[in-house]
Amino acid sequence: MTSRILRRTLAATLLVGASPLAIAQNADTAPTTETSERLSTVIVSGVGPQRETDEMIGNASAVSRGEIVERLQASLGNTLDSEPGVSTTHFGQAASRPVLRGLGAERVLVLTNGIGVIDASAASPDHQVAGDGIDAEKIEILRGPAALAYGGQAIGGVVNVIDGLIVEDLPEEPVSGEAYGAYNSVNEGQEGAIKGRFTTGPFVLSLSASARDFENYDIPGFAESSRLRALEALEGDDHHDEEEHDEDEDHDHEEHEDEEVRDTLENSFVETESFAGGLSWVGDGAFAGIAVRRQTSSYGLPGHSHAHEHEHEEDHDHEEGEDHDEDHDEEHEEGEEGEENPFIDLEQTRYDFRAGADLNVGPFTRIAGNISIADYEHTEFEAPGEPGTKYESDGAEGRVELGTGFGDWEGAVGVQILDKTLDAFGDEAFITKTDTMSTGVFLYQTREWTNGFGVEGGLRYDSTELDNIVAGSREYDLFSGSFGVHQHWENGWFVGGQVSLTERAPNESELFADGAHLATEQYEVGDNTLDKERGLNLEGTIRWRGDTGFGFGANLFHTEFDGFIYLTPGLAFDDDGDLVDEIDELPVYLFVQEDTSFTGGEIYVDYVLAGGPLGADWRAEANVDFVSSDIDDGGNVPLLPPTTFNASLDGDWGLWKAGASVTVAADQDDTGVGELPTDGYTTLDLRGALSLADLGVGREGTEFFLEARNITDEEVRYATSVLKDTVPAPGRNFRGGVRIVF
């Protein structure tokens, strides 16, 4: 089914390219170029009046549609990994969440159009985010505390995926849209998306569909890291020495070497489909709309064993009428006797309603609200046709915001309510049914003087209750606040500083987990006595942009956590009442709470030169991000990203474009308990594109592109991944495709 839908999507891409709707438009009507958008763009993911990135104290950025297509991978975290201060949990190519400034899981709030994704991705790194950006119009990233907008769950930051299904302004054209398709060599993978927007009078209909079909991906060498293989060899030698089987030692060791997975990461396939539609009414100073999205995904869970000799095989020509279970019996074959390829089937249906209107009622200037209702579930199969654990997450979240104006002060007041349920069924469910109810109210105000000096600040209160069917309920009163000042000058300089206090309630896993978590090969134990987590953040920023095309900036931060919650090896009671460090042959990991500090920052520069050498318009960018942490009682927070440098150079000749980018990641030796160090890496990417718009096809942005990712076939292991020593990133990948804007 996936392949059939994908072929239709790719065919539609080519048909759109040949249709009259794709005929080139006058350059005067073309949208704002993505180069200028990268320099400074309006951020809608905040609270109060919308501001551009160059006017915000915190480090905010937006990834445009063109950049999404250029960087697109099968998971949200991997797509955004090259952004300053962003890393990925990388659980293979399918399930990866963003990590911002060393913080992940529930401390990074992933949103769709300003409302939470309402899935199970924060409960475990093997759970896919319900939304990867394949059909997104823009992805906004707020680094650091965003508590005033979204509460303490955003203590690390916010990633907001904006799909554009509900529009607030009438499009300029009666029909517009985009089609995209690409092929990847590293996984013999196809991907495609098509979206259209149709306007008649005050009504706008938005439709989109996407599909992806990726096989197991190639890796440069062994699946296991050299450090892990050396450790296993040492442990194996010790074991053989104890049993004194001198002659069998070498034979067993050679067999183990032969059985190790290399060159292709088994069970790393991923298939996705999504269909969405939205209907909007746009009036004079008002809008209202409703949207629905249905998405499904099937993906393997790599890293469970290094001794499988079989490979994931798929038959992409399933006949119509075959049911879902029969498809998976064919697609996910078992290998040697007793060996299995676990995989996940996921589906979510989401309904969104959003409306807003200008007001002129006393101090109130505007009202806007949105409500999202989502029904999510995924089933973990340990073998074809044998369902294991099932996770369900359903709920609703709503938010209403009133814009205010008190003289020269602008701001907003609002309320936000979340009601969701997370449940798991099966022998391997490590968490039991938990209902979460949260109500938050917030106030934010800002003022700007004519001399460029400005102040901003606000307060938020949340009442959160987590009710577990076994352990009972916990209630938390959470307070957050921030105050900041900034000064900008007409010569392009901007300096600012802010202090933020944020409180976060523990999530379901941190409080109530108790069971074997096979995906991460840990036995997780929560603690229902955990207190709220409090973070005091100080951040300073300085940036400059001149008239010569050069700009630079730096954001430095320091956060003191009171009661930081993290997962670490420990002891727990087994069924016999004994205190052990291993249950069900898995090491015990406990959620514990300690005072911790984080220090880091992002430094970035860019330069734009029109009509430069070789007759091209050039753009150069570079950034470096770094973060360190210290636990007050000694040691390091686990899974921290290393210092990472990114640089790119792009040339635009009008008809042709070409570019190169390099990433250099340092070694990560500041590891948590039970972690091995992670080697650094250097990757090189190349990209070229032919502008079809300049040949009379489509609007600006229509192009045929070719890419070479990780062209040197470097071994890449992310220090932020719990499976970094068994699941490397993909190797060399040649990617080609077409994007058509009409």
Secondary structure, 3 states (H helix, E strand, C coil): CHHHHHHHHHHHHHHHHHCHHHECCCHHHCCCCHHHHHHCCEECCCCCCCEEHHHCCCCEEEEEHHHHHHHCCCCHHHHCCCCCCEEECCECCCECCEEECCECHHHEEEEECCEECCCCHHHCCCCCCCCCCCCCCEEEEEECCCHHHHCHHHCCEEEEEECCCCCCCCCCCCEEEEEEEEEECCCCEEEEEEEEEEEECCEEEEEEEEEEEECCCEEEEECCCHHHHHHHHHHHHHHHHHHCCHHHHHHHHHHHHHHCCEEECCCCCEEEEEEEEEEEEEECCEEEEEEEEEEEEEEECCCCCCCCCCCCCCCCCCCCCCCHHHHHHHHCCCCCCCCCCCEEEEEEEEEEEEEEEEEEECCEEEEEEEEEEEEEEEEEEEECCEEEEEEEEEEEEEEEEEEEEECCEEEEEEEEEEEEEEEEECCCCCCCCEEEEEEEEEEEEEEECCCCEEEEEEEEEEEEEEEECCCEEEEEEEEEEEEEEEEECCCCEEEEEEEEEEEECCCHHHHHCEEEECCCCEEEECCCCCCCEEEEEEEEEEEEECCCCEEEEEEEEEEEEEEEEEEEECCEECCCCCEECEECCEEEEEEEEEEEEEEEEEEEEEEEECCCHHHCEEEEEEEEEEEEEEECCCCCCCCCCCCEEEEEEEEECCCEEEEEEEEEECCECCCCCCCCCECCEEEEEEEEEEECHHHCECCCCCEEEEEEECCCCCCCCCCCCCCCCCCCCCCCEEEEEEEEEC
